[in-house]
């Protein structure tokens, strides 16, 4: 079974659904057990306001990172100041959800994408180098 949704093409044979964008396999969903695999760690509620922010200076503005780790998973609540522009191109993969405000993500190919409150984007490791700009500031939730 195959289908196309926007720029994404999905293919389902007898096993996991594979979603591809261009020639790259983006991710696989195993419909037999519907499970993402985490290493064992206990249930834990996080109050990000209790985590001391780490200030990261941008080319302009700054970012406040409130970070916690669960084994090899980094989980962050990041606040970008007004006029924040990242000082580097990032090649790390992320899942990013915009909690408040909006930000513009520029890809190294020159394309620009606006992420507003309630939207999410995903990018894989070493896929599309990107950098962030926020004119008015924003709060985002990041898992990588």
C-alpha positions as CSV (number, residue, x, y, z in Angstrom):
1,X,0.0,0.0,0.0
2,X,1.4,3.5,-0.8
3,X,0.3,7.0,-0.6
4,X,1.4,10.6,-0.9
5,X,0.6,13.4,1.5
6,X,2.2,16.8,0.6
7,X,5.9,16.2,0.2
8,X,5.9,12.9,2.1
9,X,5.5,9.5,0.6
10,X,4.5,6.5,2.8
11,X,4.9,2.9,1.9
12,X,3.5,0.0,3.8
13,X,4.3,-3.6,2.8
14,X,3.8,-6.4,5.3
15,X,5.8,-4.9,8.1
16,X,6.6,-1.4,9.4
17,X,5.3,1.7,7.7
18,X,8.2,3.6,6.3
19,X,7.9,7.3,5.6
20,X,10.3,8.7,3.2
21,X,11.1,12.2,2.0
22,X,13.1,12.2,-1.2
23,X,15.6,9.3,-1.2
24,X,15.9,9.2,2.7
25,X,14.0,6.9,5.0
26,X,12.8,9.3,7.7
27,X,11.3,6.9,10.3
28,X,9.6,3.6,10.7
29,X,6.5,2.7,12.6
30,X,6.0,-0.8,13.7
31,X,2.3,-1.4,13.6
32,X,2.7,-4.9,15.2
33,X,3.5,-3.5,18.7
34,X,3.2,0.3,18.4
35,X,6.1,1.0,20.7
36,X,8.9,3.5,20.9
37,X,11.8,2.0,22.7
38,X,13.2,3.8,25.8
39,X,15.6,2.4,28.3
40,X,14.0,1.8,31.7
41,X,13.8,4.9,33.9
42,X,11.3,5.7,36.6
43,X,8.2,7.9,36.3
44,X,9.1,11.5,36.9
45,X,7.2,14.8,36.7
46,X,9.3,17.8,35.7
47,X,8.7,21.4,36.7
48,X,11.0,23.2,34.3
49,X,10.8,26.4,36.4
50,X,12.9,24.6,39.0
51,X,15.8,24.0,36.5
52,X,18.4,26.7,36.5
53,X,18.6,28.1,33.0
54,X,21.8,28.0,31.0
55,X,22.2,31.2,28.9
56,X,23.4,30.7,25.4
57,X,24.3,33.9,23.5
58,X,23.2,34.1,19.8
59,X,24.6,36.3,17.1
60,X,21.9,38.6,18.4
61,X,19.8,37.9,21.5
62,X,20.1,34.9,23.7
63,X,18.5,31.6,24.5
64,X,17.7,30.2,28.0
65,X,18.0,26.4,28.1
66,X,16.4,24.4,30.9
67,X,17.7,20.9,30.2
68,X,17.3,17.4,31.7
69,X,18.6,14.1,30.5
70,X,16.9,10.7,30.6
71,X,19.8,8.4,29.6
72,X,20.8,9.5,26.0
73,X,17.6,11.6,25.5
74,X,18.0,15.4,26.0
75,X,14.8,17.2,26.9
76,X,14.8,21.0,26.9
77,X,12.4,23.9,27.4
78,X,14.1,26.8,25.6
79,X,13.1,30.4,25.7
80,X,14.5,32.6,22.9
81,X,14.7,36.4,23.5
82,X,13.4,38.9,21.0
83,X,15.7,39.2,18.0
84,X,17.4,35.9,18.8
85,X,19.5,34.6,15.9
86,X,21.5,31.4,16.4
87,X,25.2,31.8,16.1
88,X,25.7,28.5,14.2
89,X,24.2,26.0,11.7
90,X,22.9,22.9,13.6
91,X,23.0,19.4,12.1
92,X,21.5,17.7,15.1
93,X,18.2,16.0,14.7
94,X,15.3,17.3,16.8
95,X,11.6,17.2,17.6
96,X,10.6,20.8,18.3
97,X,7.2,21.9,19.5
98,X,6.4,25.7,19.7
99,X,4.7,26.4,23.1
100,X,4.5,30.2,22.8
101,X,5.4,32.8,20.2
102,X,6.9,32.0,16.9
103,X,10.3,31.3,15.3
104,X,11.7,31.1,11.8
105,X,13.9,28.2,10.9
106,X,16.3,28.7,8.0
107,X,17.7,25.7,6.2
108,X,21.2,25.9,4.8
109,X,19.6,25.7,1.3
110,X,18.1,29.1,2.0
111,X,14.5,28.0,2.6
112,X,12.7,29.5,5.6
113,X,9.9,27.9,7.7
114,X,7.7,29.6,10.3
115,X,6.9,27.6,13.4
116,X,4.1,29.1,15.4
117,X,2.3,28.2,18.7
118,X,1.0,24.7,18.6
119,X,3.1,23.5,15.6
120,X,6.0,21.0,15.6
121,X,8.8,20.2,13.3
122,X,11.1,17.2,13.0
123,X,14.5,16.9,11.4
124,X,16.9,14.0,11.5
125,X,20.6,14.0,12.4
126,X,22.8,15.3,9.5
127,X,19.7,15.8,7.3
128,X,19.1,19.6,6.9
129,X,21.4,22.0,8.6
130,X,19.3,24.7,10.2
131,X,19.4,27.8,12.4
132,X,16.8,29.7,14.3
133,X,15.6,33.3,14.4
134,X,12.8,34.7,16.5
135,X,11.8,38.3,16.1
136,X,9.5,38.6,19.1
137,X,10.8,35.7,21.2
138,X,9.3,32.3,21.8
139,X,9.2,29.2,24.0
140,X,9.9,25.8,22.5
141,X,10.1,22.2,23.8
142,X,12.9,20.1,22.2
143,X,13.7,16.4,22.4
144,X,16.9,15.2,20.9
